[in-house]
Amino acid sequence: MNSEDPTRGLSRDVLDRCARIRLLSLDVDGVLTDGRLIYDETGGEAKAFSTQDGQALKMLAATGVTLAIITGRRSELVARRSAELRITHLHQGAEDKRATFRALLEQLDLDASQAAHMGDDIPDLPVLRDAGLALAPANLHPALRPHVHLVTRTAGGDGAVREACEILMRARGTWDEALAAWL
């Protein structure tokens, strides 16, 4: 992302919602990746994750926001990426993402208004409707648009998570702190 403040032009309501966030949960395919599934001849699977998304997630976590992944699929690649990013709340094979999200809120003793979820497709809709801040990448399914508070300028797998993390940190007043660790 460029040095332009990504919160510029956001409504007061969205900024207030961002400022309350203590949990960010993410879908994987179409959010942390571009949504494509690549299989090789032996049945192996490949996914491409953005290193910039990963860096932004680490920065956000360092400012006190808990990270979670809630995905309907199961993949060893996702488990590996989650471990690399130290995301301890990994929920794969979540057939009912809403139930998983609600259980996570209860476990963390958080109210839905303190939680954001980023999803791109129909299975994310129940969680997006529950979350205090509903986020989606630019490549979202059109049916989600009326139910999200913020659509990133960038697509999943191409910096959408990084953009969302920076917006959260800026709205929470922790961006300078997160950046200072690298100065």
C-alpha positions as CSV (number, residue, x, y, z in Angstrom):
1,M,0.0,0.0,0.0
2,N,1.1,3.5,-0.6
3,S,1.5,6.1,2.2
4,E,-2.0,7.5,1.8
5,D,-4.1,7.1,4.9
6,P,-6.6,4.3,4.1
7,T,-9.1,5.7,6.7
8,R,-9.6,8.9,4.7
9,G,-13.1,9.0,3.4
10,L,-14.5,6.4,5.8
11,S,-17.6,7.3,7.7
12,R,-17.6,8.1,11.4
13,D,-19.7,5.0,12.0
14,V,-17.1,2.7,10.3
15,L,-14.2,4.4,12.2
16,D,-16.0,4.0,15.5
17,R,-16.6,0.3,14.7
18,C,-13.0,-0.1,13.9
19,A,-11.8,1.5,17.1
20,R,-13.7,-1.0,19.2
21,I,-12.2,-4.1,17.6
22,R,-10.3,-6.6,19.8
23,L,-10.8,-9.7,17.5
24,L,-10.2,-10.1,13.8
25,S,-11.4,-13.3,12.3
26,L,-10.7,-14.2,8.7
27,D,-11.9,-16.6,6.0
28,V,-9.1,-18.0,3.9
29,D,-10.0,-18.7,0.3
30,G,-10.7,-15.4,-1.4
31,V,-9.4,-13.4,1.7
32,L,-6.0,-14.6,2.7
33,T,-5.6,-16.1,-0.9
34,D,-7.0,-15.1,-4.3
35,G,-9.6,-17.9,-3.9
36,R,-8.1,-20.2,-6.5
37,L,-7.4,-23.8,-5.6
38,I,-4.4,-25.3,-7.4
39,Y,-4.0,-29.1,-7.5
40,D,-1.0,-30.9,-8.9
41,E,-1.1,-34.3,-10.6
42,T,-0.5,-36.2,-7.3
43,G,-3.4,-34.5,-5.6
44,G,-1.3,-32.0,-3.8
45,E,-2.8,-28.6,-3.2
46,A,-1.2,-25.1,-3.5
47,K,-2.3,-21.7,-2.2
48,A,-0.5,-18.4,-2.4
49,F,-0.5,-16.2,0.7
50,S,0.6,-12.5,0.6
51,T,3.6,-11.9,2.8
52,Q,2.4,-8.3,3.2
53,D,-0.9,-9.6,4.7
54,G,1.1,-11.7,7.1
55,Q,3.3,-8.8,8.2
56,A,0.2,-6.6,8.8
57,L,-1.4,-9.4,10.8
58,K,1.7,-9.7,13.0
59,M,1.7,-5.9,13.5
60,L,-2.0,-5.9,14.4
61,A,-1.6,-8.7,16.9
62,A,1.3,-6.8,18.5
63,T,-1.1,-4.0,19.2
64,G,-3.4,-6.3,21.2
65,V,-5.9,-7.6,18.6
66,T,-6.6,-11.3,18.8
67,L,-6.5,-13.1,15.4
68,A,-8.6,-16.0,14.3
69,I,-9.2,-18.0,11.1
70,I,-12.7,-19.5,10.5
71,T,-12.8,-21.5,7.3
72,G,-15.1,-24.2,5.9
73,R,-12.3,-26.1,4.2
74,R,-9.4,-28.1,5.8
75,S,-5.9,-27.7,4.6
76,E,-2.5,-28.4,6.0
77,L,-1.3,-25.3,4.2
78,V,-3.7,-23.2,6.2
79,A,-2.5,-24.8,9.5
80,R,1.1,-24.1,8.5
81,R,0.4,-20.5,7.6
82,S,-1.6,-20.0,10.8
83,A,1.3,-21.4,12.8
84,E,3.8,-19.1,11.0
85,L,1.6,-16.1,11.9
86,R,1.1,-17.4,15.5
87,I,-2.7,-17.4,15.0
88,T,-3.8,-19.8,17.7
89,H,-7.5,-19.6,17.1
90,L,-7.7,-21.8,13.9
91,H,-11.0,-23.2,13.1
92,Q,-11.0,-25.4,9.9
93,G,-13.9,-27.4,8.6
94,A,-16.3,-25.0,10.2
95,E,-19.6,-26.0,8.6
96,D,-21.5,-23.4,10.7
97,K,-19.2,-20.4,10.7
98,R,-21.7,-18.4,12.8
99,A,-21.7,-21.0,15.6
100,T,-17.9,-21.1,15.5
101,F,-17.7,-17.3,15.6
102,R,-20.1,-17.1,18.6
103,A,-18.3,-19.8,20.5
104,L,-15.0,-17.9,19.9
105,L,-16.6,-14.7,21.3
106,E,-17.8,-16.5,24.3
107,Q,-14.3,-18.1,24.8
108,L,-12.6,-14.7,24.6
109,D,-15.3,-13.0,26.7
110,L,-16.0,-10.5,23.9
111,D,-19.1,-8.9,22.6
112,A,-19.8,-9.0,18.9
113,S,-19.3,-5.3,18.7
114,Q,-15.6,-5.9,19.6
115,A,-15.2,-8.4,16.7
116,A,-14.5,-8.0,13.0
117,H,-14.8,-10.6,10.4
118,M,-13.5,-10.6,6.8
119,G,-15.1,-12.8,4.3
120,D,-15.7,-12.8,0.5
121,D,-18.4,-15.3,-0.2
122,I,-21.9,-16.6,0.8
123,P,-20.7,-18.9,3.6
124,D,-19.3,-15.9,5.4
125,L,-22.7,-14.0,5.4
126,P,-23.9,-15.3,8.8
127,V,-20.7,-14.2,10.5
128,L,-20.6,-10.9,8.7
129,R,-24.1,-10.2,9.9
130,D,-23.1,-10.9,13.5
131,A,-19.8,-9.1,13.6
132,G,-19.6,-5.6,14.9
133,L,-17.4,-4.8,11.9
134,A,-18.0,-6.7,8.6
135,L,-15.1,-6.5,6.2
136,A,-14.8,-7.8,2.7
137,P,-12.1,-7.7,0.0
138,A,-12.7,-6.1,-3.4
139,N,-13.4,-9.5,-4.9
140,L,-16.5,-10.1,-2.6
141,H,-19.6,-11.9,-3.9
142,P,-22.1,-9.1,-4.8
143,A,-24.7,-10.6,-2.4
144,L,-22.4,-9.6,0.6
145,R,-22.1,-5.9,-0.3
146,P,-25.3,-4.8,1.5
147,H,-24.1,-6.6,4.7
148,V,-20.6,-5.3,5.0
149,H,-19.4,-2.0,6.6
150,L,-16.1,-1.8,4.6
151,V,-14.9,-3.2,1.3
152,T,-11.2,-2.9,0.8
153,R,-9.8,-1.4,-2.4
154,T,-7.6,-4.5,-2.9
155,A,-8.6,-8.1,-3.6
156,G,-8.1,-11.2,-1.4
157,G,-4.6,-12.6,-1.6
158,D,-3.4,-9.2,-3.0
159,G,-3.2,-7.0,0.1
160,A,-6.8,-6.8,1.3
161,V,-5.9,-8.1,4.7
162,R,-3.0,-5.7,5.0
163,E,-5.3,-2.8,4.1
164,A,-7.9,-3.9,6.6
165,C,-5.2,-4.3,9.3
166,E,-3.8,-0.8,8.7
167,I,-7.3,0.7,8.8
168,L,-7.9,-1.0,12.1
169,M,-4.6,0.1,13.6
170,R,-5.2,3.7,12.5
171,A,-8.7,3.8,13.8
172,R,-7.6,2.3,17.1
173,G,-4.8,4.8,17.4
174,T,-2.1,2.1,17.3
175,W,-0.6,2.6,13.8
176,D,2.3,4.8,15.0
177,E,3.1,2.3,17.8
178,A,3.1,-0.6,15.3
179,L,5.2,1.2,12.8
180,A,7.7,2.5,15.5
181,A,8.8,-1.1,16.1
182,W,10.4,-1.0,12.7
183,L,11.9,2.5,12.8
